[in-house]
Amino acid sequence: MNRSTCLLLTVMLGCAMFFAPQPEARAIDPVTIAILAPIAIKAAQIMAPYVIRALGHMAKATIRAGKEMLHIFLLPIGLVQSTILAPFGKQFSSGIVNIARGGVAPFVFTWYVLMIPVSAFGVGI
């Protein structure tokens, strides 16, 4: 098969899947809801402390990611320190350090953002 035929089949299959009739939603009868509601309330009361603790862990991880996001701005600061401000003192070495920290910061930020859902289980706290 050539490329155009392959592309045409892929587009047609994608459109067929997108525009295909979707299954309809069915409501649960009120008797079942009335029977299961007290059980769901008890389950929510039991799980509440664990959910709150998980949200706290995720908030700490989000703050850590935010701090690392601010380190991204060290890259342009380091560039200014090592080029323009270098003749005025000991700015060159601190500029190089800031360039290194700012260059690594996007990767560390991405790692922290990916670890936010994992931190709900208390990992990395």
C-alpha positions, 0 to 999 in steps of 0.5 A: 500500500502506498502512503496516500492509501494508508493515510486515507484509511487511517482518516476514514477509520478515525472518522468512523470511530468519532462519528459512530453512535455512542452507547446511551446512558441508563439510569439506575432505579430509585430503589437501588439508589435508596439502598446503596446511599447509606453504604456510600455515605459510610464508605465516604466517612471512612475514607475521608481522613485518607483522602485529606491526607493524600490531598495534603501530600499532593499540596506539598508536592505541588509547592515543591514543583512551583519552587522548581518552576521559579528556578527556571528564571535563573537561566536568563539571570545567569546569562546577564550575570555572566555577560553584562555584569561580568566586568563589575565584580565576581558575577561571572562565577555566580552567573555560570552557577545560575545558568547550570541551575536554570538549565536543569530546572525544567527537567526537575520541574517535569519530574516533580509534576509527574510525581504529584499523583504518586505523592498521594500515597506518601511517596517522597514526603 
